[in-house]
Amino acid sequence: MINSLDLGKKVIKDKIPLISRNPGVYRMISSSGEILYIGKAKNIPNRLKSYISDTNLPIRTERMLSLTHSLETTTTSNESEALLLEANLIKKHKPRFNIEINTDPNLKPNNKDLSTILNYETVIKNIKAQVRKQHHELLEDLAENIFKIIFQNRIVKKVNLKIEKLDIIKNSESVGIDFSKSRI
């Protein structure tokens, strides 16, 4: 019998040959239609391959894949458009596996100046590096370090962050806390 993680990976594997090698956005969707994750890529199939080829995925990613029952993609003409689309979709849908970041409404995104666009991929990469670098006993300490990383970007005005510790209490899916911080 195939497990739910393998089923989630199969959904992605089956979709990859059908997707053009363009930049764009992908959405992982649960059986109930909930958007679990929104991501962007320079080359969507190449990005999706990492979910099915990596054998040492973080628990959180495995959990997301286990819940994935369908995948939707939207191609764009360039990476800047993909960044803008990803940010707008995250703000609209607030999926479970994303951090919500509000940017300065007075700074309009400019396709020719990527510093006016928040790159979630870089944010996540920096957060992962922080987690690998230092163990955090308290979720509050981890949240403060994440806020420091995110607020380095001048366009960020507010961050809503949900942190979960998976499998920490028996018979519980996770334990977590919500944090919110604004730039003054």
N, CA, C and O atoms as a DFTB+ gen file, in Angstrom:
736 C
 N C O
     1  1       0.849      -1.193       0.000
     2  2       0.000       0.000       0.000
     3  2       0.886       1.246       0.000
     4  3       1.867       1.313       0.741
     5  1       0.550       2.204      -0.808
     6  2       1.332       3.437      -0.941
     7  2       0.947       4.414       0.176
     8  3      -0.235       4.599       0.465
     9  1       1.957       5.040       0.803
    10  2       1.653       5.981       1.894
    11  2       1.330       7.370       1.347
    12  3       1.535       7.641       0.163
    13  1       0.830       8.239       2.207
    14  2       0.370       9.561       1.760
    15  2       1.525      10.427       1.239
    16  3       1.325      11.235       0.332
    17  1       2.737      10.265       1.806
    18  2       3.885      11.018       1.303
    19  2       4.182      10.606      -0.137
    20  3       4.411      11.456      -0.998
    21  1       4.178       9.305      -0.392
    22  2       4.422       8.829      -1.757
    23  2       3.321       9.266      -2.716
    24  3       3.591       9.548      -3.883
    25  1       2.083       9.322      -2.233
    26  2       0.979       9.800      -3.077
    27  2       1.174      11.274      -3.451
    28  3       0.966      11.664      -4.599
    29  1       1.575      12.083      -2.470
    30  2       1.838      13.493      -2.744
    31  2       2.958      13.669      -3.757
    32  3       2.868      14.505      -4.655
    33  1       4.014      12.875      -3.606
    34  2       5.127      12.930      -4.562
    35  2       4.675      12.478      -5.951
    36  3       5.129      13.015      -6.961
    37  1       3.782      11.493      -5.997
    38  2       3.272      10.998      -7.284
    39  2       2.450      12.079      -8.001
    40  3       2.531      12.211      -9.223
    41  1       1.673      12.838      -7.252
    42  2       0.901      13.939      -7.841
    43  2       1.854      14.886      -8.573
    44  3       1.601      15.295      -9.707
    45  1       2.948      15.222      -7.902
    46  2       3.924      16.142      -8.490
    47  2       4.638      15.492      -9.674
    48  3       4.770      16.105     -10.734
    49  1       5.096      14.257      -9.497
    50  2       5.819      13.543     -10.562
    51  2       4.974      13.432     -11.829
    52  3       5.482      13.618     -12.935
    53  1       3.692      13.129     -11.668
    54  2       2.806      12.983     -12.827
    55  2       2.564      14.309     -13.543
    56  3       2.304      14.326     -14.746
    57  1       2.645      15.400     -12.825
    58  2       2.355      16.725     -13.403
    59  2       3.569      17.320     -14.137
    60  3       3.404      18.074     -15.095
    61  1       4.780      16.982     -13.689
    62  2       6.001      17.602     -14.230
    63  2       6.102      17.544     -15.759
    64  3       6.421      18.565     -16.368
    65  1       5.848      16.407     -16.404
    66  2       5.983      16.372     -17.867
    67  2       4.993      17.274     -18.607
    68  3       5.196      17.587     -19.780
    69  1       3.935      17.686     -17.933
    70  2       2.895      18.493     -18.562
    71  2       3.153      20.000     -18.450
    72  3       2.417      20.799     -19.029
    73  1       4.199      20.391     -17.703
    74  2       4.450      21.799     -17.405
    75  2       5.599      22.320     -18.260
    76  3       6.637      21.671     -18.384
    77  1       5.401      23.507     -18.852
    78  2       6.477      24.114     -19.641
    79  2       7.597      24.580     -18.711
    80  3       7.366      24.819     -17.526
    81  1       8.781      24.706     -19.240
    82  2       9.973      25.067     -18.460
    83  2      10.110      26.582     -18.298
    84  3      11.207      27.131     -18.400
    85  1       9.001      27.235     -18.049
    86  2       8.974      28.688     -17.890
    87  2       8.990      29.065     -16.416
    88  3       8.789      28.218     -15.546
    89  1       9.234      30.357     -16.141
    90  2       9.042      30.825     -14.768
    91  2       7.559      30.812     -14.436
    92  3       6.709      30.798     -15.325
    93  1       7.264      30.818     -13.150
    94  2       5.862      30.857     -12.756
    95  2       5.663      30.504     -11.306
    96  3       6.594      30.524     -10.501
    97  1       4.417      30.177     -10.991
    98  2       3.998      29.902      -9.625
    99  2       3.312      28.535      -9.594
   100  3       2.602      28.159     -10.526
   101  1       3.541      27.801      -8.500
   102  2       2.855      26.528      -8.308
   103  2       2.129      26.544      -6.965
   104  3       2.563      27.194      -6.014
   105  1       1.010      25.810      -6.909
   106  2       0.197      25.733      -5.698
   107  2      -0.065      24.271      -5.376
   108  3      -0.581      23.521      -6.205
   109  1       0.299      23.876      -4.153
   110  2      -0.001      22.519      -3.684
   111  2      -1.329      22.583      -2.946
   112  3      -1.534      23.438      -2.084
   113  1      -2.235      21.664      -3.297
   114  2      -3.613      21.747      -2.822
   115  2      -4.014      20.436      -2.137
   116  3      -3.684      19.348      -2.610
   117  1      -4.733      20.563      -1.013
   118  2      -5.180      19.397      -0.239
   119  2      -6.421      18.774      -0.873
   120  3      -6.967      19.303      -1.840
   121  1      -6.859      17.646      -0.318
   122  2      -8.053      16.958      -0.832
   123  2      -9.313      17.795      -0.647
   124  3     -10.287      17.618      -1.379
   125  1      -9.301      18.714       0.334
   126  2     -10.471      19.568       0.565
   127  2     -10.422      20.856      -0.269
   128  3     -11.334      21.679      -0.199
   129  1      -9.350      21.023      -1.058
   130  2      -9.218      22.218      -1.889
   131  2      -8.444      23.346      -1.228
   132  3      -8.299      24.420      -1.811
   133  1      -7.947      23.116      -0.019
   134  2      -7.159      24.141       0.686
   135  2      -5.790      24.267       0.026
   136  3      -5.134      23.264      -0.254
   137  1      -5.364      25.497      -0.219
   138  2      -4.029      25.722      -0.748
   139  2      -3.051      25.572       0.412
   140  3      -3.106      26.322       1.386
   141  1      -2.153      24.588       0.294
   142  2      -1.182      24.307       1.343
   143  2       0.065      25.160       1.205
   144  3       0.646      25.605       2.195
   145  1       0.467      25.381      -0.037
   146  2       1.724      26.085      -0.273
   147  2       1.679      26.772      -1.626
   148  3       1.121      26.247      -2.590
   149  1       2.270      27.944      -1.681
   150  2       2.424      28.677      -2.936
   151  2       3.903      28.964      -3.091
   152  3       4.527      29.538      -2.199
   153  1       4.463      28.567      -4.219
   154  2       5.880      28.799      -4.473
   155  2       6.093      29.338      -5.865
   156  3       5.219      29.229      -6.724
   157  1       7.250      29.920      -6.088
   158  2       7.589      30.416      -7.427
   159  2       8.898      29.784      -7.866
   160  3       9.680      29.305      -7.044
   161  1       9.121      29.789      -9.155
   162  2      10.339      29.187      -9.693
   163  2      10.715      29.823     -11.020
   164  3       9.856      30.292     -11.767
   165  1      12.017      29.833     -11.303
   166  2      12.494      30.273     -12.621
   167  2      12.098      29.250     -13.677
   168  3      11.789      29.592     -14.819
   169  1      12.117      27.973     -13.262
   170  2      11.774      26.857     -14.129
   171  2      10.928      25.920     -13.266
   172  3      11.468      25.183     -12.442
   173  1       9.615      25.944     -13.447
   174  2       8.706      25.230     -12.549
   175  2       9.020      23.724     -12.463
   176  3       9.123      23.205     -11.352
   177  1       9.177      23.000     -13.587
   178  2       9.459      21.561     -13.461
   179  2      10.730      21.261     -12.666
   180  3      10.758      20.325     -11.867
   181  1      11.779      22.055     -12.884
   182  2      13.024      21.821     -12.143
   183  2      12.813      22.008     -10.647
   184  3      13.337      21.234      -9.845
   185  1      12.055      23.022     -10.268
   186  2      11.794      23.253      -8.843
   187  2      10.984      22.105      -8.257
   188  3      11.282      21.631      -7.160
   189  1       9.966      21.656      -8.976
   190  2       9.110      20.577      -8.473
   191  2       9.876      19.262      -8.336
   192  3       9.559      18.450      -7.466
   193  1      10.884      19.044      -9.191
   194  2      11.683      17.810      -9.111
   195  2      12.372      17.690      -7.754
   196  3      12.593      16.578      -7.273
   197  1      12.711      18.813      -7.135
   198  2      13.399      18.748      -5.839
   199  2      12.507      18.122      -4.760
   200  3      13.008      17.505      -3.819
   201  1      11.198      18.279      -4.896
   202  2      10.280      17.689      -3.921
   203  2      10.219      16.166      -4.040
   204  3       9.969      15.474      -3.053
   205  1      10.446      15.647      -5.245
   206  2      10.329      14.197      -5.422
   207  2      11.677      13.493      -5.416
   208  3      11.731      12.280      -5.212
   209  1      12.772      14.225      -5.634
   210  2      14.085      13.578      -5.691
   211  2      14.840      13.651      -4.364
   212  3      15.649      12.771      -4.070
   213  1      14.588      14.686      -3.556
   214  2      15.272      14.794      -2.265
   215  2      14.795      13.693      -1.332
   216  3      13.595      13.456      -1.200
   217  1      15.739      13.023      -0.687
   218  2      15.375      11.957       0.246
   219  2      15.410      12.436       1.687
   220  3      14.883      11.764       2.574
   221  1      16.012      13.565       1.931
   222  2      16.142      14.083       3.294
   223  2      15.334      15.366       3.456
   224  3      15.881      16.402       3.832
   225  1      14.054      15.302       3.178
   226  2      13.200      16.481       3.275
   227  2      12.903      16.807       4.736
   228  3      12.794      15.898       5.559
   229  1      12.772      18.094       5.070
   230  2      12.351      18.455       6.429
   231  2      10.967      17.875       6.738
   232  3      10.162      17.674       5.828
   233  1      10.692      17.610       8.007
   234  2       9.410      17.032       8.425
   235  2       8.251      17.880       7.918
   236  3       7.243      17.348       7.452
   237  1       8.395      19.190       8.008
   238  2       7.323      20.099       7.586
   239  2       7.007      19.924       6.096
   240  3       5.841      19.935       5.700
   241  1       8.051      19.763       5.277
   242  2       7.855      19.572       3.841
   243  2       7.209      18.213       3.574
   244  3       6.315      18.102       2.735
   245  1       7.659      17.182       4.285
   246  2       7.044      15.861       4.130
   247  2       5.561      15.910       4.495
   248  3       4.726      15.307       3.821
   249  1       5.248      16.627       5.560
   250  2       3.848      16.755       5.984
   251  2       3.028      17.442       4.895
   252  3       1.917      17.018       4.577
   253  1       3.594      18.513       4.328
   254  2       2.900      19.229       3.259
   255  2       2.669      18.298       2.065
   256  3       1.569      18.257       1.514
   257  1       3.696      17.556       1.669
   258  2       3.558      16.641       0.539
   259  2       2.530      15.554       0.835
   260  3       1.787      15.143      -0.057
   261  1       2.483      15.085       2.084
   262  2       1.510      14.062       2.475
   263  2       0.077      14.547       2.335
   264  3      -0.839      13.757       2.106
   265  1      -0.108      15.855       2.476
   266  2      -1.445      16.446       2.363
   267  2      -1.789      16.870       0.936
   268  3      -2.937      17.209       0.648
   269  1      -0.793      16.850       0.040
   270  2      -0.976      17.324      -1.335
   271  2      -1.722      16.285      -2.174
   272  3      -1.290      15.141      -2.318
   273  1      -2.869      16.730      -2.728
   274  2      -3.670      15.847      -3.588
   275  2      -3.759      16.376      -5.018
   276  3      -4.126      15.638      -5.933
   277  1      -3.425      17.641      -5.210
   278  2      -3.370      18.175      -6.569
   279  2      -2.381      19.326      -6.611
   280  3      -1.966      19.862      -5.582
   281  1      -2.020      19.686      -7.823
   282  2      -1.025      20.729      -8.050
   283  2      -1.502      21.605      -9.193
   284  3      -1.908      21.104     -10.242
   285  1      -1.453      22.914      -8.989
   286  2      -1.811      23.855     -10.045
   287  2      -0.604      24.729     -10.338
   288  3       0.170      25.052      -9.438
   289  1      -0.447      25.105     -11.585
   290  2       0.659      25.979     -11.967
   291  2       0.143      27.121     -12.836
   292  3      -0.858      26.994     -13.541
   293  1       0.852      28.225     -12.759
   294  2       0.596      29.376     -13.626
   295  2       1.944      29.845     -14.132
   296  3       2.812      30.204     -13.337
   297  1       2.133      29.847     -15.448
   298  2       3.409      30.326     -15.988
   299  2       3.344      31.831     -16.197
   300  3       2.276      32.406     -16.407
   301  1       4.511      32.447     -16.132
   302  2       4.639      33.883     -16.354
   303  2       5.711      34.108     -17.417
   304  3       6.432      33.183     -17.791
   305  1       5.806      35.330     -17.891
   306  2       6.788      35.593     -18.947
   307  2       8.197      35.823     -18.401
   308  3       9.176      35.724     -19.140
   309  1       8.298      36.133     -17.090
   310  2       9.631      36.317     -16.504
   311  2       9.583      36.097     -14.988
   312  3       8.514      35.942     -14.397
   313  1      10.767      36.088     -14.383
   314  2      10.865      35.815     -12.945
   315  2      10.240      36.923     -12.101
   316  3       9.669      36.645     -11.047
   317  1      10.339      38.156     -12.544
   318  2       9.741      39.270     -11.796
   319  2       8.229      39.110     -11.690
   320  3       7.645      39.331     -10.629
   321  1       7.605      38.728     -12.790
   322  2       6.154      38.502     -12.764
   323  2       5.807      37.344     -11.826
   324  3       4.788      37.382     -11.135
   325  1       6.654      36.322     -11.806
   326  2       6.418      35.184     -10.906
   327  2       6.498      35.639      -9.445
   328  3       5.679      35.227      -8.623
   329  1       7.477      36.484      -9.120
   330  2       7.603      37.013      -7.760
   331  2       6.357      37.802      -7.357
   332  3       5.829      37.632      -6.258
   333  1       5.902      38.654      -8.252
   334  2       4.707      39.458      -7.963
   335  2       3.467      38.580      -7.789
   336  3       2.682      38.779      -6.862
   337  1       3.299      37.611      -8.684
   338  2       2.145      36.726      -8.607
   339  2       2.174      35.908      -7.316
   340  3       1.151      35.760      -6.647
   341  1       3.344      35.382      -6.971
   342  2       3.468      34.602      -5.732
   343  2       3.068      35.447      -4.523
   344  3       2.283      35.004      -3.685
   345  1       3.603      36.649      -4.436
   346  2       3.302      37.524      -3.297
   347  2       1.806      37.825      -3.215
   348  3       1.219      37.792      -2.133
   349  1       1.197      38.115      -4.353
   350  2      -0.241      38.418      -4.360
   351  2      -1.090      37.207      -3.984
   352  3      -2.075      37.342      -3.258
   353  1      -0.718      36.033      -4.469
   354  2      -1.471      34.822      -4.136
   355  2      -1.334      34.470      -2.651
   356  3      -2.297      34.033      -2.022
   357  1      -0.146      34.661      -2.102
   358  2       0.058      34.375      -0.674
   359  2      -0.788      35.318       0.168
   360  3      -1.427      34.891       1.130
   361  1      -0.795      36.595      -0.189
   362  2      -1.618      37.555       0.561
   363  2      -3.102      37.201       0.463
   364  3      -3.842      37.336       1.438
   365  1      -3.530      36.753      -0.704
   366  2      -4.943      36.449      -0.921
   367  2      -5.375      35.161      -0.212
   368  3      -6.429      35.128       0.424
   369  1      -4.567      34.105      -0.318
   370  2      -4.996      32.789       0.144
   371  2      -4.477      32.392       1.525
   372  3      -5.050      31.501       2.152
   373  1      -3.413      33.024       2.014
   374  2      -2.836      32.708       3.334
   375  2      -2.706      31.197       3.569
   376  3      -3.329      30.662       4.486
   377  1      -1.901      30.503       2.745
   378  2      -1.767      29.065       2.922
   379  2      -1.036      28.690       4.220
   380  3      -0.309      29.504       4.791
   381  1      -1.239      27.456       4.672
   382  2      -0.701      26.961       5.940
   383  2       0.815      27.018       6.039
   384  3       1.345      27.246       7.126
   385  1       1.502      26.826       4.975
   386  2       2.939      26.656       5.012
   387  2       3.696      27.907       4.566
   388  3       4.822      27.806       4.078
   389  1       3.097      29.066       4.727
   390  2       3.765      30.305       4.344
   391  2       3.752      31.307       5.489
   392  3       2.906      31.253       6.382
   393  1       4.702      32.210       5.439
   394  2       4.758      33.350       6.347
   395  2       4.062      34.498       5.632
   396  3       4.307      34.725       4.447
   397  1       3.203      35.220       6.328
   398  2       2.540      36.371       5.724
   399  2       3.380      37.621       6.008
   400  3       3.642      37.961       7.161
   401  1       3.787      38.286       4.948
   402  2       4.613      39.484       5.066
   403  2       3.916      40.612       4.330
   404  3       3.619      40.498       3.140
   405  1       3.653      41.709       5.044
   406  2       3.046      42.890       4.427
   407  2       4.149      43.885       4.096
   408  3       5.014      44.177       4.922
   409  1       4.100      44.392       2.885
   410  2       5.120      45.345       2.449
   411  2       4.555      46.763       2.424
   412  3       3.345      46.969       2.517
   413  1       5.437      47.711       2.299
   414  2       5.067      49.125       2.281
   415  2       4.164      49.401       1.078
   416  3       4.595      49.231      -0.062
   417  1       2.915      49.822       1.312
   418  2       1.998      50.059       0.196
   419  2       2.410      51.253      -0.667
   420  3       1.935      51.400      -1.793
   421  1       3.291      52.104      -0.141
   422  2       3.754      53.260      -0.907
   423  2       4.840      52.895      -1.916
   424  3       5.112      53.658      -2.843
   425  1       5.460      51.727      -1.735
   426  2       6.480      51.263      -2.676
   427  2       5.825      50.321      -3.675
   428  3       5.474      49.192      -3.331
   429  1       5.664      50.769      -4.880
   430  2       5.020      49.955      -5.905
   431  2       6.040      49.001      -6.525
   432  3       7.151      49.417      -6.857
   433  1       5.675      47.722      -6.686
   434  2       6.592      46.771      -7.310
   435  2       6.962      47.213      -8.717
   436  3       6.122      47.685      -9.483
   437  1       8.242      47.048      -9.039
   438  2       8.772      47.469     -10.319
   439  2       9.519      46.275     -10.919
   440  3      10.510      45.815     -10.350
   441  1       9.055      45.778     -12.051
   442  2       9.688      44.616     -12.693
   443  2      11.159      44.840     -13.027
   444  3      11.923      43.881     -13.132
   445  1      11.555      46.082     -13.193
   446  2      12.938      46.391     -13.558
   447  2      13.837      46.556     -12.331
   448  3      15.058      46.639     -12.472
   449  1      13.257      46.605     -11.140
   450  2      14.022      46.774      -9.903
   451  2      13.556      45.723      -8.883
   452  3      12.583      45.934      -8.160
   453  1      14.271      44.587      -8.839
   454  2      13.859      43.483      -7.969
   455  2      13.924      43.830      -6.481
   456  3      13.358      43.110      -5.659
   457  1      14.611      44.929      -6.120
   458  2      14.649      45.319      -4.705
   459  2      13.291      45.840      -4.226
   460  3      13.080      46.013      -3.025
   461  1      12.374      46.088      -5.163
   462  2      11.029      46.537      -4.782
   463  2      10.070      45.355      -4.621
   464  3       8.888      45.535      -4.329
   465  1      10.596      44.157      -4.815
   466  2       9.785      42.942      -4.729
   467  2      10.385      42.039      -3.659
   468  3      11.594      41.805      -3.644
   469  1       9.553      41.538      -2.774
   470  2      10.014      40.639      -1.727
   471  2      10.186      39.238      -2.300
   472  3       9.254      38.684      -2.882
   473  1      11.372      38.664      -2.138
   474  2      11.666      37.334      -2.652
   475  2      11.496      36.320      -1.517
   476  3      12.377      36.178      -0.669
   477  1      10.365      35.619      -1.506
   478  2      10.073      34.656      -0.443
   479  2      11.091      33.516      -0.423
   480  3      11.406      32.984       0.642
   481  1      11.602      33.142      -1.585
   482  2      12.585      32.057      -1.651
   483  2      13.829      32.417      -0.838
   484  3      14.355      31.578      -0.107
   485  1      14.295      33.647      -0.961
   486  2      15.454      34.104      -0.187
   487  2      15.129      34.152       1.299
   488  3      15.953      33.765       2.128
   489  1      13.938      34.623       1.640
   490  2      13.518      34.675       3.047
   491  2      13.560      33.276       3.651
   492  3      14.120      33.085       4.731
   493  1      12.977      32.305       2.970
   494  2      12.924      30.935       3.482
   495  2      14.331      30.348       3.587
   496  3      14.653      29.669       4.562
   497  1      15.163      30.609       2.589
   498  2      16.549      30.107       2.608
   499  2      17.286      30.661       3.831
   500  3      18.007      29.924       4.502
   501  1      17.110      31.950       4.124
   502  2      17.772      32.571       5.278
   503  2      17.236      32.027       6.603
   504  3      17.998      31.848       7.553
   505  1      15.942      31.765       6.668
   506  2      15.353      31.190       7.885
   507  2      15.897      29.784       8.113
   508  3      16.253      29.432       9.237
   509  1      15.964      28.982       7.060
   510  2      16.508      27.627       7.194
   511  2      17.955      27.671       7.683
   512  3      18.352      26.864       8.523
   513  1      18.738      28.607       7.160
   514  2      20.137      28.738       7.603
   515  2      20.196      29.086       9.088
   516  3      21.038      28.562       9.816
   517  1      19.306      29.970       9.537
   518  2      19.252      30.347      10.955
   519  2      18.909      29.147      11.830
   520  3      19.517      28.954      12.883
   521  1      17.949      28.346      11.409
   522  2      17.532      27.175      12.180
   523  2      18.665      26.149      12.261
   524  3      18.877      25.532      13.305
   525  1      19.396      25.971      11.147
   526  2      20.531      25.027      11.157
   527  2      21.660      25.540      12.046
   528  3      22.344      24.755      12.702
   529  1      21.852      26.860      12.067
   530  2      22.969      27.467      12.790
   531  2      22.791      27.402      14.309
   532  3      23.769      27.256      15.042
   533  1      21.565      27.508      14.775
   534  2      21.340      27.655      16.209
   535  2      20.083      26.928      16.653
   536  3      19.033      27.036      16.019
   537  1      20.198      26.170      17.772
   538  2      19.029      25.521      18.361
   539  2      18.273      26.543      19.202
   540  3      18.882      27.326      19.930
   541  1      16.964      26.535      19.102
   542  2      16.116      27.472      19.857
   543  2      15.230      26.681      20.809
   544  3      14.341      25.947      20.377
   545  1      15.476      26.832      22.100
   546  2      14.645      26.161      23.105
   547  2      13.218      26.702      23.077
   548  3      12.255      25.947      23.204
   549  1      13.095      28.015      22.910
   550  2      11.785      28.662      22.955
   551  2      11.371      29.126      21.562
   552  3      12.179      29.681      20.816
   553  1      10.113      28.895      21.222
   554  2       9.603      29.373      19.939
   555  2       9.707      30.888      19.837
   556  3       9.908      31.429      18.750
   557  1       9.570      31.568      20.966
   558  2       9.653      33.034      20.977
   559  2      11.033      33.518      20.525
   560  3      11.137      34.521      19.819
   561  1      12.098      32.805      20.932
   562  2      13.454      33.170      20.498
   563  2      13.629      32.957      19.001
   564  3      14.216      33.788      18.309
   565  1      13.115      31.837      18.510
   566  2      13.177      31.572      17.079
   567  2      12.415      32.648      16.308
   568  3      12.896      33.139      15.287
   569  1      11.230      33.013      16.792
   570  2      10.429      34.048      16.123
   571  2      11.193      35.360      16.044
   572  3      11.193      36.010      14.999
   573  1      11.841      35.760      17.125
   574  2      12.604      37.020      17.113
   575  2      13.719      36.975      16.074
   576  3      13.954      37.961      15.375
   577  1      14.406      35.843      15.968
   578  2      15.467      35.721      14.968
   579  2      14.900      35.757      13.555
   580  3      15.513      36.330      12.654
   581  1      13.742      35.154      13.356
   582  2      13.099      35.199      12.037
   583  2      12.675      36.635      11.702
   584  3      12.853      37.093      10.574
   585  1      12.118      37.336      12.684
   586  2      11.732      38.731      12.449
   587  2      12.955      39.562      12.039
   588  3      12.865      40.379      11.123
   589  1      14.083      39.362      12.704
   590  2      15.308      40.104      12.352
   591  2      15.694      39.857      10.898
   592  3      16.070      40.786      10.183
   593  1      15.600      38.605      10.466
   594  2      15.937      38.257       9.078
   595  2      14.998      38.969       8.108
   596  3      15.444      39.587       7.141
   597  1      13.709      38.877       8.371
   598  2      12.722      39.415       7.431
   599  2      12.755      40.942       7.391
   600  3      12.641      41.536       6.319
   601  1      12.910      41.585       8.562
   602  2      12.890      43.044       8.599
   603  2      14.173      43.681       8.055
   604  3      14.269      44.907       8.000
   605  1      15.162      42.871       7.652
   606  2      16.331      43.434       6.966
   607  2      15.937      44.041       5.628
   608  3      16.612      44.937       5.122
   609  1      14.841      43.548       5.057
   610  2      14.348      44.090       3.795
   611  2      13.551      45.361       4.079
   612  3      12.587      45.334       4.844
   613  1      13.947      46.459       3.473
   614  2      13.367      47.774       3.765
   615  2      11.890      47.907       3.392
   616  3      11.209      48.796       3.904
   617  1      11.389      47.052       2.520
   618  2       9.991      47.188       2.097
   619  2       9.022      46.472       3.032
   620  3       7.810      46.656       2.920
   621  1       9.542      45.652       3.959
   622  2       8.675      44.898       4.873
   623  2       8.163      45.812       5.974
   624  3       8.937      46.516       6.623
   625  1       6.854      45.794       6.178
   626  2       6.223      46.620       7.212
   627  2       5.636      45.788       8.344
   628  3       5.631      46.234       9.491
   629  1       5.139      44.586       8.047
   630  2       4.510      43.758       9.071
   631  2       4.700      42.291       8.719
   632  3       4.666      41.913       7.548
   633  1       4.902      41.459       9.752
   634  2       5.079      40.026       9.558
   635  2       4.140      39.280      10.506
   636  3       4.133      39.540      11.709
   637  1       3.357      38.360       9.966
   638  2       2.570      37.420      10.764
   639  2       3.232      36.066      10.584
   640  3       3.419      35.596       9.461
   641  1       3.579      35.451      11.687
   642  2       4.377      34.234      11.653
   643  2       3.719      33.172      12.518
   644  3       3.369      33.423      13.671
   645  1       3.556      31.995      11.957
   646  2       3.043      30.865      12.727
   647  2       4.146      29.821      12.761
   648  3       4.630      29.373      11.722
   649  1       4.534      29.443      13.970
   650  2       5.574      28.429      14.136
   651  2       4.952      27.225      14.827
   652  3       4.249      27.357      15.829
   653  1       5.226      26.054      14.273
   654  2       4.715      24.818      14.859
   655  2       5.874      23.884      15.172
   656  3       6.838      23.800      14.411
   657  1       5.775      23.190      16.286
   658  2       6.679      22.086      16.589
   659  2       5.863      20.824      16.348
   660  3       4.846      20.589      17.000
   661  1       6.327      20.020      15.400
   662  2       5.592      18.826      15.016
   663  2       5.910      17.676      15.966
   664  3       7.031      17.558      16.461
   665  1       4.934      16.850      16.208
   666  2       5.113      15.618      16.991
   667  2       5.730      15.855      18.358
   668  3       6.514      15.027      18.820
   669  1       5.403      16.955      19.020
   670  2       5.971      17.232      20.330
   671  2       5.111      16.675      21.464
   672  3       5.628      16.342      22.531
   673  1       3.817      16.575      21.239
   674  2       2.899      16.023      22.232
   675  2       2.220      14.806      21.613
   676  3       1.689      14.877      20.505
   677  1       2.242      13.700      22.329
   678  2       1.645      12.457      21.838
   679  2       0.178      12.687      21.462
   680  3      -0.555      13.385      22.162
   681  1      -0.227      12.088      20.349
   682  2      -1.596      12.180      19.828
   683  2      -1.989      13.598      19.429
   684  3      -3.174      13.931      19.401
   685  1      -1.011      14.424      19.124
   686  2      -1.271      15.783      18.647
   687  2      -0.478      15.981      17.368
   688  3       0.682      15.577      17.281
   689  1      -1.100      16.599      16.378
   690  2      -0.409      16.832      15.115
   691  2       0.751      17.804      15.293
   692  3       1.837      17.596      14.751
   693  1       0.509      18.872      16.061
   694  2       1.564      19.849      16.311
   695  2       1.125      20.789      17.426
   696  3      -0.043      20.842      17.812
   697  1       2.105      21.521      17.923
   698  2       1.865      22.572      18.896
   699  2       2.518      23.814      18.325
   700  3       3.631      23.743      17.804
   701  1       1.847      24.952      18.414
   702  2       2.434      26.136      17.824
   703  2       1.930      27.411      18.441
   704  3       1.109      27.414      19.358
   705  1       2.450      28.497      17.907
   706  2       2.086      29.822      18.405
   707  2       2.133      30.806      17.240
   708  3       2.945      30.663      16.325
   709  1       1.260      31.799      17.283
   710  2       1.238      32.852      16.252
   711  2       1.900      34.103      16.814
   712  3       1.678      34.486      17.963
   713  1       2.723      34.734      15.968
   714  2       3.398      35.971      16.332
   715  2       3.097      37.017      15.258
   716  3       2.860      36.685      14.097
   717  1       3.110      38.267      15.662
   718  2       2.949      39.356      14.714
   719  2       3.840      40.499      15.156
   720  3       3.937      40.800      16.346
   721  1       4.493      41.137      14.191
   722  2       5.374      42.255      14.507
   723  2       5.314      43.257      13.365
   724  3       5.256      42.883      12.193
   725  1       5.330      44.536      13.723
   726  2       5.283      45.614      12.718
   727  2       6.484      46.512      12.866
   728  3       7.023      46.693      13.957
   729  1       6.898      47.077      11.730
   730  2       7.981      48.068      11.735
   731  2       7.380      49.404      12.163
   732  3       6.314      49.796      11.689
   733  1       8.054      50.078      13.038
   734  2       7.554      51.384      13.524
   735  2       8.077      52.492      12.666
   736  3       7.771      53.659      12.910
